[in-house]
Amino acid sequence: QVQLVESGGGLVQAGGSLRLSCAASGSISSRYHMGWYRQAPGKQRELVAHILYKDNIGYADSVKGRFTISGDYVKVTVYLQMNSLKPEDTAVYYCNWRAFGTVRDYWGQGTQVTVSS
């Protein structure tokens, strides 16, 4: 089992910034992917950004240029720096972990990000 603990959500005005953190613990393999997803009310969960094994980084088009994902492979921690936040970024943000070469996803409990206009 893998446990994910997220922190850093909150309420911010449009144009502001927040930084999310997620630390993984438990049965961690040495090769893995980590990332962030979000789910707004009435919408499906969507990918925000991920770091795939061997540092392949990807972003959703809607956050490119505003969000930056980074990670510490030794600490098994992933961060999401969110700048120039918009009201449409409001959602519950979930940390995701998957061992390389597997299909089982592990999820954090979610952290609320609310951007006021």
RAQUISUL-V434738 format. One record per backbone hydrogen bond with DSSP energy under -0.5 kcal/mol. CO is the residue of the C=O (numbers start at 1). NH is the residue of the N-H. Records with the same first field share a line. If there is no record, write none. Layout:
BEGIN
CO->NH  NH
END
This chain:
BEGIN
1->27
3->25
4->6
5->23
7->21
10->114
12->116
13->16
15->84
16->85
18->82
20->80
21->7
22->78
23->5
25->3
26->28
27->29
31->100
33->98
34->51
35->96
36->48  49
37->94
38->46
39->92
40->43
46->38
48->60
49->36
50->52  58
51->34
52->55  56
55->57
56->52
58->50
60->63  64
61->64
63->66  67
66->83
68->81
70->79
71->73
72->76  77
76->24
77->72
78->22
79->70
80->20  82
81->68  83
82->18
85->15
86->89
87->90
91->93  113
92->39
93->111
94->37
95->108
96->35
97->106
98->33
99->102
106->97
111->93
112->10
113->91
114->12  116
116->14
END
